[in-house]
Amino acid sequence: MMKILFVGLGGVGGYYGGKTAKAWEGGKEHEVLFLARGEHLRAIRENGLHVTAVDEEFVARPFLASDDPREFGTVDLAVFAVKGYDLKKAALQAAPAIGADTLVLPLLNGVNSPDILREVLPPCRMLNGCVYISTRIDAPGKVRQTGGNRKMFFGPVSGAAEGLRPVEELFRKSGIDASLVENVNEVVWTKFIFMAPFAGVTSLFSRTFGEVLAGEDSQPMLEGMMREIRALSELKGVGLPADIVELSLAKGVAFPPDTKSSMQLDCEKGRRTEIETFLGFVVREGERLGTDVSLTRGVYDALRMRTDHPCGCPQDTEEKKP
């Protein structure tokens, strides 16, 4: 039996946590636990978590849902599915449930989630991962998947992956398209080199994917930012394909031209954004390692200064500007 804790029951955590809880309802084989709060927690406790996907709809009832991690005891697997700006706070809250043998799996947009988690969690077994899904909270206790192929990739930050096959099997038996990979850092950076530039450039110009790719000013900026991240990945020891920039641009072309990035949507709605996760990290690490990140720095600075703009991005005040 495994005790699996999902930290953060927003769109991503709600979908994957919901699938896992539904598969193992009752706790006879595995106990699925939700760390949530507020109205969302109350709704889950009273009526379960309602998940609406593109091909199914179901109600998931976890073994236990609470805002107090001490109620869970020490868990075997902790899945963090929060926004980058909430990761440190979520880790501090979940820390009482983390032990030396706990597997910790962040499913975030950034590439440095394990480093952030190590700062605040007790010693544990660190993994990393990413998912390809679009989701949102419709109302307290209700989560909707709107797009994406829903694939999950995960693996150890260091060491062999083979010992994690039982986790892969657990996810797959939950109906999740999960793949255990040896080179998880490459997989996470492959997503990041696509997402971070698109997030920054679509937000800066207030343009869709198609408009950015067609823009004489925005397309070269987008491609240049990808090349900066490619150079940074090399300095970080992450081996990406030689044609990763071309592959990432082609991935953007394959999206519907009216697609907006999640950060752009957050900007437009006046919500807090993941600017530090996407751009701040590149700026700080690039300058620390001595590689040119001037394009990313320019977009980062411009978005941070746009606080009085109608589409200005609310800033992540927990991070310091370098």
NORCORHU-V164747 format. One record per helix or strand of 3 or more residues. SS is the DSSP state (alpha for helix, beta for strand). FROM is the first residue (numbers start at 1). TO is the last residue. Records with the same first field share a line. If there is no record, write none. Layout:
SS = FROM-TO / FROM-TO
//
This chain:
beta = 3-7 / 31-35 / 49-52 / 57-60 / 64-66 / 77-80 / 103-107 / 125-131 / 134-139 / 142-147 / 152-156 / 178-180
alpha = 11-23 / 38-47 / 69-71 / 84-97 / 113-120 / 162-173 / 184-205 / 209-214 / 218-235 / 244-254 / 262-268 / 275-289 / 294-304
//
